[in-house]
Amino acid sequence: MSTDHVLGHRPSSRSRVRIRESANKVPEVTVYFWVVKVLTTGMGETASDFLARLLGPVPAVALGGLAFIASLALQFAVRRYVAWIYWTAIVMVSVFGTMAADILHVALGVPYDLSTPLLVIALAAVFALWYASERTLSIHAVRTRRREAFYWAAVLATFALGTAAGDLTASSGLGYPGSIALFAVAIALPAVAHRTGLLGAVAAFWAAYVLTRPLGASLADWMAASPVHGGLGWGVGPVTLSWTVAILGFVGYLAVSRRDTGTRRTDGFPRQSG
């Protein structure tokens, strides 16, 4: 308990500002974080396709863009991490990030083998600007509006990059099962590299974060695609609905249990400094 509370004084306005700035706006990186992250990536992939087929490409992109802006505005408006607000924003980033990557390929005719390296450059530019400004890329230091803006710019870039990379591998002969196996192995490499001291916690986190996108998208596409195209044939609508229900279940549990707001880590990555 602080001295102010012991003496019965209310914290000063300057103290309250410090308290608001010290509240991190992203969840702790636990096993639950990675599970929900993969679910949002797959749901965003099939939801984007479902909306495009239901409404048409232009209305779907417009609706996705508006929902994306609204969810981020709500995320920026709150002063602390709130599970359902944060993960709603992640879902909308996933949907809109998929649409952005698809626009490059379908509308503008940019091939995946070109859009993928272009998005790598875009993500690298976001990281470079973020680090030059804040001297850290740690998600445990997202305590100011500027850092939060950099964080969400990076998140959007990772989703677009992951979509392009996943589509590139799926269309290059690997197919959905091959892509799933490839990214399942790839996503384990940052953890192994970190445990052996070859990669720092911050770099390991962002490497794994990028790879969850093509892994989740490949899984969802495999479930939705017809058997003729190497999938299970469930359809984009049922896959979107089932993954949404799973997301709601996990986020509801996290909102009640607050397992993602503590200090105990279960993902193998030490707390990132910064």
VEXLOSE-221847 format. One line per field, with one value per atom (N, C-alpha, C): z, x, y; residue in one letter. Coordinates in steps of 0.001 Angstrom, whole numbers. Atoms other than C-alpha are relative to their C-alpha. Example, Ala and Ser with C-alpha at 12.3 -4.5 7.8 and 13.67 -1.06 7.14 Angstrom:
BEGIN
pz (0_7800_0_-60_7140_730)
px (890_12300_900_-820_13670_-770)
py (-1190_-4500_1200_-1190_-1060_1090)
residu (A_A_A_S_S_S)
END
This chain:
BEGIN
pz (0_0_0_92_-891_1228_-1120_1654_-82_164_209_552_-494_997_1509_-1445_4478_730_-644_5313_-349_362_3712_-1080_1069_885_-1332_1367_-2668_-834_867_-5280_-802_778_-7085_-1451_1423_-10714_-731_638_-11673_272_-331_-9847_-833_792_-11638_-1454_1360_-14986_-88_7_-14065_55_-103_-13115_-1355_1307_-16474_-999_949_-18383_279_-356_-16494_-267_258_-17360_-1405_1307_-20166_-725_778_-22980_-733_661_-24151_1057_-997_-22393_219_-234_-20831_-1037_1043_-23295_650_-553_-21963_-1110_977_-23687_-569_465_-23865_-1091_1008_-25818_-1365_1294_-28528_-565_482_-28713_-632_531_-29162_-1239_1168_-31568_-1252_1149_-33866_-430_327_-33645_-748_679_-34643_-1421_1348_-37619_-969_863_-38998_-223_123_-38278_-935_882_-39996_-1457_1375_-43081_-631_579_-43598_67_-93_-42407_-1158_1137_-45073_-1281_1195_-47772_42_-151_-46406_-300_220_-46380_-1468_1415_-49893_-874_783_-51229_294_-398_-49281_-469_279_-49878_-1304_1114_-52783_529_-485_-52563_525_-398_-52386_1295_-1280_-49698_1168_-1068_-47723_524_-409_-47705_754_-675_-46755_1402_-1315_-43897_905_-796_-42751_454_-364_-42817_1109_-1033_-40752_1347_-1240_-38189_581_-422_-38055_696_-581_-37367_1332_-1228_-34762_1142_-1054_-32874_532_-454_-32783_801_-741_-31644_1423_-1333_-28730_802_-673_-27912_492_-399_-27822_1083_-959_-25726_1425_-1354_-22774_551_-651_-20240_430_-409_-19564_-932_801_-21126_439_-218_-21418_-1025_873_-22842_-1234_1165_-25054_-963_882_-26412_-797_685_-27198_-1068_953_-28884_-1122_1098_-30849_-1012_893_-32263_-787_688_-33083_-1095_998_-34881_-1211_1116_-36958_-777_704_-37755_-891_770_-38900_-1256_1143_-41147_-1009_912_-42591_-574_509_-42872_-1126_1082_-44945_-1251_1150_-47159_-676_557_-47589_-867_777_-48730_-1253_1165_-51029_-1053_948_-52581_-840_734_-53483_-1099_952_-55210_-1038_910_-56691_-763_641_-57374_-760_616_-58140_-803_792_-59629_454_-516_-57394_399_-349_-57228_1441_-1392_-53815_209_-162_-54447_-36_-71_-54779_1220_-1131_-52145_1330_-1254_-49479_380_-373_-49623_200_-202_-49960_1402_-1344_-46744_1073_-919_-45063_184_-65_-45923_794_-730_-44613_1500_-1421_-41303_583_-456_-41013_195_-123_-41580_1262_-1229_-38785_1221_-1136_-36410_122_-24_-37392_554_-499_-36787_1478_-1404_-33528_880_-838_-32201_19_45_-33367_908_-826_-31512_1471_-1381_-28361_592_-450_-28129_581_-434_-27481_-918_723_-29297_921_-968_-26115_120_-170_-25824_1460_-1406_-22055_330_-198_-22561_-798_776_-24486_983_-1057_-22016_-435_509_-24174_-1332_1252_-27167_-1187_1118_-29449_-114_54_-28486_-422_393_-28869_-1502_1445_-32372_-764_641_-33319_129_-237_-31788_-994_886_-33824_-1467_1373_-37009_-287_158_-36481_-90_16_-35749_-1362_1317_-38959_-1075_993_-40972_107_-162_-39477_-566_523_-40393_-1523_1463_-43977_-546_420_-44285_135_-219_-42817_-1015_1016_-45212_-1340_1280_-48248_7_-90_-47034_-25_-3_-46342_-1365_1355_-49750_-972_869_-51370_99_-169_-49893_-465_388_-50469_-1511_1460_-54152_-711_615_-54701_-132_119_-54637_1327_-1313_-50889_360_-383_-50565_1457_-1388_-47259_1023_-995_-45387_63_8_-46500_655_-615_-45476_1512_-1441_-42061_646_-543_-41488_-6_109_-42696_1101_-973_-40435_1441_-1335_-37461_457_-319_-37611_159_-31_-38332_1275_-1179_-35364_1264_-1146_-32998_33_70_-34174_885_-893_-32336_1468_-1393_-29039_270_-158_-29556_0_82_-30566_1265_-1231_-27511_1180_-1119_-25117_-40_131_-26479_16_-105_-26148_-1316_1305_-29882_-394_364_-29952_1265_-1150_-27491_89_-233_-26017_-944_860_-28051_-1438_1369_-31387_-138_37_-30548_-13_-38_-29725_-1362_1261_-32955_-1137_1019_-35077_97_-190_-33564_-334_259_-33834_-1501_1457_-37588_-504_517_-38084_412_-372_-36219_-1087_1023_-39063_-1118_1063_-41929_539_-575_-39566_191_-231_-38475_-1288_1273_-41968_-808_736_-43501_598_-673_-40909_-380_309_-41525_-1469_1429_-45312_-301_199_-45148_429_-479_-43131_-924_798_-45427_-1458_1437_-48875_-362_475_-50951_-125_163_-51167_-1327_1299_-54820_124_-214_-53584_1216_-1090_-50806_1382_-1297_-48011_527_-626_-45721_-511_601_-47478_954_-970_-44429_-422_442_-46112_890_-754_-45048_1089_-1007_-43202_1282_-1206_-40792_713_-641_-40190_732_-655_-39441_1291_-1177_-37026_1123_-1037_-35201_645_-572_-34779_820_-787_-33583_1361_-1269_-30921_911_-782_-29811_563_-458_-29607_1153_-1053_-27549_1298_-1194_-25168_721_-616_-24570_554_-464_-24325_1217_-1174_-21935_1237_-1123_-19745_491_-381_-19798_692_-615_-18958_1450_-1357_-15881_880_-802_-14730_111_60_-15667_-4_83_-16385_-881_901_-18972_485_-553_-16656_1149_-1107_-14063_-442_280_-13917_-245_215_-14093_-1478_1419_-17536_-273_323_-19171_-1434_1414_-22736_-250_173_-22130_-321_280_-22980_1275_-1152_-20109_-319_197_-19570_-784_872_-22255_724_-643_-20983_-848_748_-22010_671)
px (843_0_871_-821_1313_-151_50_2076_-1239_1186_-741_-1246_1168_-3287_72_-160_-1875_-403_281_-2176_-1394_1347_-5609_-63_-23_-4521_-349_254_-5776_1242_-1163_-3055_-122_-4_-2061_-311_287_-3009_1212_-1208_624_161_-88_541_-980_990_-2657_446_-534_-1012_1032_-1022_1937_-645_685_-486_-577_577_-2262_1073_-1054_995_662_-689_2308_-852_871_-709_263_-304_380_-1293_1218_-2157_-108_46_-1386_78_10_-1811_1370_-1181_849_64_-180_2308_44_128_1064_-397_479_-11_-1350_1301_-3517_145_-250_-2137_222_-325_-724_-1190_1174_-3870_-1007_966_-6175_560_-616_-3713_-163_156_-3762_-1463_1428_-7566_-440_392_-7917_551_-575_-5611_-826_807_-7639_-1387_1333_-10968_11_-102_-9809_128_-195_-8768_-1329_1253_-12106_-1106_1013_-14215_140_-233_-12595_-580_533_-13451_-1525_1451_-16972_-694_602_-17727_103_-177_-16320_-1013_975_-18588_-1421_1357_-21630_-366_292_-21378_603_-786_-18965_1276_-1307_-15317_4_-67_-15840_-774_701_-18591_678_-663_-16689_1216_-1178_-13499_-419_483_-15445_-488_502_-17215_1148_-1152_-13976_845_-778_-12183_-648_709_-14869_66_-68_-14939_1412_-1400_-11135_290_-225_-11054_-743_790_-13836_614_-577_-12169_1303_-1239_-8810_-287_367_-10483_-410_404_-12036_1210_-1216_-8707_843_-775_-6956_-706_768_-9756_135_-100_-9364_1399_-1267_-6581_801_-699_-5660_-410_354_-5768_-1351_1302_-9340_-114_-115_-9505_-893_899_-12587_260_-299_-11607_1273_-1270_-8030_-185_108_-8983_-990_850_-11801_835_-888_-9188_893_-848_-6921_-793_835_-9788_-211_250_-10537_1282_-1280_-6835_212_-147_-6848_-868_912_-9888_491_-404_-8686_1392_-1322_-5067_-59_214_-6263_-496_540_-8249_1084_-1068_-5223_938_-877_-3033_-699_752_-5785_-154_119_-6212_1275_-1266_-2513_59_-118_-2837_-1115_1145_-6351_-275_395_-7148_1149_-1138_-3656_895_-760_-2252_1428_-1358_836_163_-173_2115_483_-372_2671_1514_-1452_6408_585_-430_6592_-605_656_4045_599_-583_5670_1260_-1173_9116_-322_390_7426_-568_571_5497_1061_-1135_8708_694_-633_10223_-866_906_7127_64_-92_7292_1332_-1324_11033_43_40_10360_-743_744_7760_872_-871_10192_1135_-1108_13005_-454_526_10871_-365_377_9533_1243_-1207_13011_734_-673_14463_-682_756_11712_5_225_11349_1144_-1146_14592_-408_446_12601_-1128_1109_10260_-786_634_9064_-1484_1440_5332_-345_239_5707_320_-255_6483_-987_1010_3320_-860_650_2340_-338_303_2010_-725_741_-132_938_-925_2911_469_-420_4153_-1156_1151_654_-251_159_446_1016_-1011_3729_-363_358_2529_-1066_1075_-678_394_-528_1126_783_-760_3452_-933_957_532_-683_656_-1251_961_-984_1940_262_-241_2493_-1155_1143_-1033_-3_-46_-713_1134_-1147_2728_-301_313_1548_-986_971_-1387_681_-695_827_934_-935_3426_-736_781_782_-567_530_-845_1115_-1137_2598_366_-371_3446_-1108_1125_-47_-121_131_66_1273_-1277_3647_207_-116_2959_-55_69_3058_-1428_1382_-719_-223_324_-2495_706_-707_-1093_1493_-1421_2437_284_-169_2021_-160_214_660_1245_-1202_3652_1184_-1112_6107_-46_91_4823_-54_-29_4321_1442_-1422_8032_666_-630_9014_-307_384_7090_707_-741_9018_1444_-1407_12380_338_-338_12221_102_-54_11471_1282_-1230_14355_1212_-1119_16699_114_-36_15702_509_-407_16140_1494_-1428_19618_867_-746_20589_377_-343_20758_-877_951_17809_-584_563_16624_-1504_1430_13126_-857_794_11870_-9_-90_13111_-729_683_11823_-1508_1442_8388_-515_506_7997_145_-139_9328_-1156_1116_6762_-1332_1244_4063_-299_194_4594_-441_245_4520_-1352_1328_1229_-1024_976_-554_-94_141_289_-376_389_-71_-1511_1443_-3595_-792_701_-4615_22_-100_-3364_-930_907_-5282_-1451_1380_-8517_-323_226_-8134_-120_60_-7494_-1357_1304_-10686_-1126_1084_-12759_21_-116_-11429_-649_626_-13125_1048_-944_-11561_755_-666_-10761_1272_-1147_-8363_820_-804_-6931_-494_547_-9224_-1010_997_-11854_-1409_1293_-14743_-1058_992_-16412_-628_523_-16886_449_-521_-15807_-965_977_-19071_92_-97_-19009_1345_-1317_-15249_93_-6_-15628_-812_866_-18488_632_-566_-16739_1239_-1189_-13474_-399_487_-15424_-498_481_-17137_1182_-1187_-13731_682_-609_-12345_-807_861_-15329_175_-190_-14833_1293_-1294_-11140_63_-52_-11529_-899_867_-14456_690_-744_-12320_1087_-1070_-9435_-554_600_-11742_-395_427_-13032_1185_-1110_-9851_1161_-1109_-7452_1350_-1239_-4830_1038_-938_-3291_375_-379_-2779_995_-924_-459_1447_-1437_3303_600_-553_3687_-33_-139_4930_-5_104_4106_370_-300_5292_1468_-1416_9000_808_-727_9882_95_-115_11290_-647_596_9725_928_-796_10921_348_-394_12903_-409_311_12160_-1035)
py (-1193_0_1232_-1189_3446_862_-929_6162_871_-837_8275_-671_712_5572_-197_176_4950_1267_-1280_8668_517_-412_8870_1044_-996_11180_-649_464_10828_194_-179_10261_1285_-1232_13462_-303_189_14033_-535_509_13423_-1482_1424_10068_-805_727_9115_-131_88_9926_-1099_1047_7687_-1372_1287_4898_-382_321_5184_-399_303_5146_-1341_1238_2107_-1233_1138_-85_-525_572_-2390_-330_139_-2653_-1329_1304_-6210_-1095_1064_-9567_-628_805_-11731_-1123_1014_-14236_-1376_1345_-17563_-965_986_-20759_442_-467_-19261_1060_-1038_-16309_-636_613_-18571_-769_731_-20715_954_-961_-17719_689_-645_-16098_-863_896_-19154_-58_49_-19318_1257_-1239_-15658_56_-31_-16122_-845_860_-19017_561_-576_-17364_1208_-1153_-14164_-392_482_-16109_-410_493_-17871_1055_-1058_-14906_978_-886_-12726_-601_664_-15275_-70_124_-15756_1326_-1318_-12008_417_-353_-11555_-728_765_-14307_451_-383_-13107_1399_-1406_-9342_503_-508_-9025_622_-461_-7933_1431_-1413_-4143_263_-208_-4097_-723_749_-6748_750_-767_-4680_1260_-1205_-1545_-317_401_-3337_-424_431_-4960_1172_-1176_-1611_805_-744_119_-718_771_-2692_13_-72_-2648_1334_-1321_1112_140_-107_885_-808_851_-1976_591_-630_-182_1272_-1201_3055_-361_448_1156_-467_472_-495_1176_-1175_2884_804_-803_4409_-515_539_2037_233_-331_2624_-1216_1210_-974_-1133_1166_-4414_-548_630_-5730_-1121_1177_-9247_89_47_-8956_1148_-1128_-5519_-277_290_-6569_-1069_1104_-9843_308_-466_-8197_765_-741_-5834_-952_977_-8799_-724_666_-10572_902_-914_-7476_293_-117_-7034_-1222_1234_-10660_39_-60_-10158_1036_-1064_-6851_-241_337_-8016_-1013_969_-10956_702_-741_-8602_833_-822_-6322_-829_878_-9217_-505_482_-10495_1093_-1108_-7039_118_-59_-7004_-1048_1107_-10363_15_150_-10394_1291_-1257_-6726_655_-685_-5428_-938_957_-8621_-218_196_-8712_-1469_1410_-12331_-172_252_-13916_34_3_-14325_1408_-1406_-10530_699_-658_-9433_-443_485_-11637_773_-804_-9935_1485_-1394_-6521_209_-103_-7167_-242_147_-8366_1346_-1323_-4981_973_-890_-3189_-262_343_-5075_440_-431_-4415_1513_-1458_-702_424_-305_-661_-250_312_-2373_1022_-957_0_1347_-1269_3099_-96_217_1660_35_62_892_1334_-1295_4200_1006_-935_6028_-369_435_3907_-808_803_1884_-1345_1317_-1273_-469_612_-3671_-926_881_-5359_282_-180_-5948_277_-301_-5528_1450_-1425_-1852_839_-722_-877_791_-777_1838_1419_-1335_4957_-126_24_5882_-243_151_6083_-1451_1403_2612_-892_800_1258_112_-186_2742_-837_836_1068_-1481_1401_-2204_-471_419_-2313_89_-27_-1270_-1276_1241_-4232_-1196_1105_-6555_-94_2_-5511_-502_442_-6013_-1492_1442_-9491_-820_739_-10571_5_-66_-9346_-861_809_-10947_-1484_1410_-14231_-539_413_-14353_-245_143_-13796_-1204_1124_-16318_-1334_1234_-18963_-324_220_-18485_-377_325_-18610_-1475_1410_-22011_-935_862_-23411_-118_0_-22445_-452_356_-23571_-1509_1447_-27317_-724_646_-27975_-375_241_-27761_343_-353_-27272_-889_821_-30316_302_-319_-29483_1340_-1307_-25837_-78_164_-26854_-605_639_-29159_956_-942_-26519_1050_-1079_-23760_-513_594_-26097_-219_166_-26913_1358_-1319_-23307_755_-767_-21924_-496_522_-24198_499_-411_-22845_1202_-1114_-19471_-417_463_-21238_-778_774_-23662_922_-936_-20852_844_-796_-18849_-824_854_-21762_-321_301_-22413_1257_-1250_-18763_644_-550_-18068_1184_-1046_-15666_610_-693_-13042_-167_185_-13052_833_-881_-10098_-518_510_-11459_-1337_1292_-14956_179_-250_-13586_442_-532_-11621_-999_1043_-14482_-994_927_-16840_664_-733_-14165_46_-21_-13845_-1370_1349_-17616_-567_498_-18153_308_-380_-16380_-1035_1006_-18761_-1374_1291_-21745_-69_-16_-20791_91_-147_-19714_-1293_1269_-22972_-1050_938_-24995_272_-357_-23092_-244_228_-23214_-1494_1461_-26975_-551_452_-27466_451_-567_-25240_-445_288_-26201_-1333_1242_-28885_-1103_1114_-32357_53_-122_-31608_833_-880_-28926_-410_526_-31084_345_-373_-29890_-1003_871_-31415_283_-293_-29682_499_-488_-28107_1321_-1288_-24717_1142_-1136_-21240_458_-410_-20500_-820_818_-23473_108_-130_-23132_1338_-1308_-19411_-41_69_-20119_-818_873_-22972_628_-640_-21058_1233_-1137_-17991_-453_548_-20097_-371_353_-21418_1251_-1254_-17869_584_-541_-16706_-777_819_-19617_323_-287_-18941_1423_-1384_-15162_195_-63_-15556_-559_585_-17812_947_-920_-15332_1240_-1181_-12417_-271_353_-14265_-388_520_-16002_979_-964_-13160_-725_768_-15807_685_-677_-13495_1395_-1299_-10526_-134_212_-12102_68_-60_-12446_-1379_1330_-16236_-321_246_-17268_-1498_1426_-20572_-295_237_-20112_-278_256_-20553_1224_-1237_-16959_842_-887_-14895_1341_-1312_-11517_896_-838_-9136_1296_-1234_-6204_1178_-1184_-2670_850)
residu (M_M_M_S_S_S_T_T_T_D_D_D_H_H_H_V_V_V_L_L_L_G_G_G_H_H_H_R_R_R_P_P_P_S_S_S_S_S_S_R_R_R_S_S_S_R_R_R_V_V_V_R_R_R_I_I_I_R_R_R_E_E_E_S_S_S_A_A_A_N_N_N_K_K_K_V_V_V_P_P_P_E_E_E_V_V_V_T_T_T_V_V_V_Y_Y_Y_F_F_F_W_W_W_V_V_V_V_V_V_K_K_K_V_V_V_L_L_L_T_T_T_T_T_T_G_G_G_M_M_M_G_G_G_E_E_E_T_T_T_A_A_A_S_S_S_D_D_D_F_F_F_L_L_L_A_A_A_R_R_R_L_L_L_L_L_L_G_G_G_P_P_P_V_V_V_P_P_P_A_A_A_V_V_V_A_A_A_L_L_L_G_G_G_G_G_G_L_L_L_A_A_A_F_F_F_I_I_I_A_A_A_S_S_S_L_L_L_A_A_A_L_L_L_Q_Q_Q_F_F_F_A_A_A_V_V_V_R_R_R_R_R_R_Y_Y_Y_V_V_V_A_A_A_W_W_W_I_I_I_Y_Y_Y_W_W_W_T_T_T_A_A_A_I_I_I_V_V_V_M_M_M_V_V_V_S_S_S_V_V_V_F_F_F_G_G_G_T_T_T_M_M_M_A_A_A_A_A_A_D_D_D_I_I_I_L_L_L_H_H_H_V_V_V_A_A_A_L_L_L_G_G_G_V_V_V_P_P_P_Y_Y_Y_D_D_D_L_L_L_S_S_S_T_T_T_P_P_P_L_L_L_L_L_L_V_V_V_I_I_I_A_A_A_L_L_L_A_A_A_A_A_A_V_V_V_F_F_F_A_A_A_L_L_L_W_W_W_Y_Y_Y_A_A_A_S_S_S_E_E_E_R_R_R_T_T_T_L_L_L_S_S_S_I_I_I_H_H_H_A_A_A_V_V_V_R_R_R_T_T_T_R_R_R_R_R_R_R_R_R_E_E_E_A_A_A_F_F_F_Y_Y_Y_W_W_W_A_A_A_A_A_A_V_V_V_L_L_L_A_A_A_T_T_T_F_F_F_A_A_A_L_L_L_G_G_G_T_T_T_A_A_A_A_A_A_G_G_G_D_D_D_L_L_L_T_T_T_A_A_A_S_S_S_S_S_S_G_G_G_L_L_L_G_G_G_Y_Y_Y_P_P_P_G_G_G_S_S_S_I_I_I_A_A_A_L_L_L_F_F_F_A_A_A_V_V_V_A_A_A_I_I_I_A_A_A_L_L_L_P_P_P_A_A_A_V_V_V_A_A_A_H_H_H_R_R_R_T_T_T_G_G_G_L_L_L_L_L_L_G_G_G_A_A_A_V_V_V_A_A_A_A_A_A_F_F_F_W_W_W_A_A_A_A_A_A_Y_Y_Y_V_V_V_L_L_L_T_T_T_R_R_R_P_P_P_L_L_L_G_G_G_A_A_A_S_S_S_L_L_L_A_A_A_D_D_D_W_W_W_M_M_M_A_A_A_A_A_A_S_S_S_P_P_P_V_V_V_H_H_H_G_G_G_G_G_G_L_L_L_G_G_G_W_W_W_G_G_G_V_V_V_G_G_G_P_P_P_V_V_V_T_T_T_L_L_L_S_S_S_W_W_W_T_T_T_V_V_V_A_A_A_I_I_I_L_L_L_G_G_G_F_F_F_V_V_V_G_G_G_Y_Y_Y_L_L_L_A_A_A_V_V_V_S_S_S_R_R_R_R_R_R_D_D_D_T_T_T_G_G_G_T_T_T_R_R_R_R_R_R_T_T_T_D_D_D_G_G_G_F_F_F_P_P_P_R_R_R_Q_Q_Q_S_S_S_G_G_G)
END
